Amino acid sequence: MGAAGTDVAIEAADVALMSDRLDRISYTIGLSRKTLGIIKQNTAFSVLVVLLLIAGVLIKTVVLASGMFIHEASIFIVILNGMRLLGYGRGTKSPQQDSNSKEGMKGGALPGQV
């Protein structure tokens, strides 16, 4: 498992775990679902903006300068939307942190009772 697998096994696998920490699988699945959702949002938004710009050009309400500005602004919005992934999982304890806090308690004392 992990990066210690043979090259043939890694090439044949659909997914290769690069670490032996199986507690991170649920985090990875959640992050991948969130990523796919944001990709779909960004794609739909980008296509909508381009279609609206094309329609505006065809009916002669959008000129080159305003069309470029609108398109660049939409790219900026897509980048900001994608950056939401940077905060994924913050504010929640990982199973590793949770087990470390339990080990630190003395004799079954509650937190704050040392």
C-alpha positions as CSV (number, residue, x, y, z in Angstrom):
1,M,0.0,0.0,0.0
2,G,1.1,3.6,-0.5
3,A,4.2,4.5,-2.5
4,A,5.9,1.3,-1.4
5,G,3.8,-0.7,-3.9
6,T,5.3,-2.2,-7.0
7,D,5.3,-0.2,-10.2
8,V,3.1,-2.8,-12.0
9,A,0.5,-2.6,-9.2
10,I,0.4,1.2,-9.2
11,E,0.0,1.3,-13.0
12,A,-2.8,-1.3,-12.9
13,A,-4.7,0.4,-10.1
14,D,-7.4,3.0,-10.6
15,V,-6.4,4.7,-7.4
16,A,-3.0,4.6,-5.7
17,L,-2.8,5.5,-2.0
18,M,0.4,7.4,-1.4
19,S,0.2,7.1,2.4
20,D,-0.8,4.4,4.9
21,R,-3.2,6.7,6.7
22,L,-6.6,5.2,5.9
23,D,-8.3,7.7,8.2
24,R,-7.8,10.4,5.5
25,I,-9.9,8.5,2.9
26,S,-13.2,10.1,4.0
27,Y,-11.5,13.6,3.8
28,T,-10.3,12.8,0.3
29,I,-13.7,11.6,-0.9
30,G,-15.3,14.7,0.5
31,L,-12.7,17.0,-1.1
32,S,-13.1,15.3,-4.4
33,R,-16.9,15.7,-4.3
34,K,-16.5,19.4,-3.4
35,T,-14.0,19.8,-6.2
36,L,-16.3,18.3,-8.8
37,G,-19.1,20.5,-7.7
38,I,-17.0,23.6,-8.0
39,I,-15.7,22.5,-11.4
40,K,-19.3,22.1,-12.6
41,Q,-20.3,25.6,-11.2
42,N,-17.3,27.2,-12.9
43,T,-17.9,25.5,-16.2
44,A,-21.6,26.5,-16.2
45,F,-20.8,30.1,-15.2
46,S,-18.1,30.4,-17.9
47,V,-20.3,29.0,-20.7
48,L,-23.2,31.2,-19.6
49,V,-21.0,34.3,-19.7
50,V,-19.6,33.5,-23.1
51,L,-23.1,32.7,-24.5
52,L,-24.4,36.0,-23.2
53,L,-21.4,37.9,-24.7
54,I,-21.9,36.2,-28.1
55,A,-25.6,37.2,-28.0
56,G,-24.7,40.7,-27.0
57,V,-22.2,40.9,-29.9
58,L,-24.8,39.6,-32.4
59,I,-27.4,42.1,-31.4
60,K,-24.7,44.8,-31.3
61,T,-25.1,45.8,-27.6
62,V,-21.6,44.6,-26.5
63,V,-18.5,46.3,-27.9
64,L,-15.0,44.9,-27.8
65,A,-13.8,46.8,-24.7
66,S,-16.8,46.0,-22.6
67,G,-16.9,42.4,-23.8
68,M,-13.2,41.9,-22.8
69,F,-13.8,43.5,-19.4
70,I,-16.8,41.3,-18.7
71,H,-14.9,38.2,-19.8
72,E,-11.9,39.0,-17.6
73,A,-14.1,39.8,-14.6
74,S,-15.8,36.4,-15.1
75,I,-12.4,34.7,-15.1
76,F,-11.6,36.4,-11.8
77,I,-14.9,35.2,-10.3
78,V,-14.1,31.6,-11.5
79,I,-10.7,31.8,-9.8
80,L,-12.2,33.1,-6.6
81,N,-14.8,30.4,-6.6
82,G,-12.1,27.7,-7.1
83,M,-10.1,29.2,-4.2
84,R,-12.9,28.1,-1.8
85,L,-11.3,24.7,-1.9
86,L,-8.3,26.1,0.0
87,G,-10.4,26.3,3.2
88,Y,-11.9,22.8,2.9
89,G,-11.7,20.8,6.1
90,R,-10.4,23.6,8.3
91,G,-12.0,23.9,11.7
92,T,-12.6,20.2,12.0
93,K,-10.5,17.7,14.0
94,S,-8.9,14.9,12.1
95,P,-9.1,11.4,13.7
96,Q,-5.3,11.7,14.4
97,Q,-5.8,14.9,16.4
98,D,-8.8,13.4,18.3
99,S,-6.9,10.3,19.4
100,N,-3.9,12.5,20.5
101,S,-6.2,14.6,22.7
102,K,-7.7,11.4,24.3
103,E,-4.2,10.0,25.1
104,G,-3.2,13.2,26.8
105,M,-5.9,12.8,29.5
106,K,-4.7,11.5,32.8
107,G,-6.6,8.6,34.4
108,G,-9.9,9.3,32.6
109,A,-10.1,12.9,33.8
110,L,-12.3,15.2,31.8
111,P,-10.6,18.0,29.8
112,G,-9.8,20.8,32.2
113,Q,-9.6,18.4,35.2
114,V,-5.9,17.7,35.5
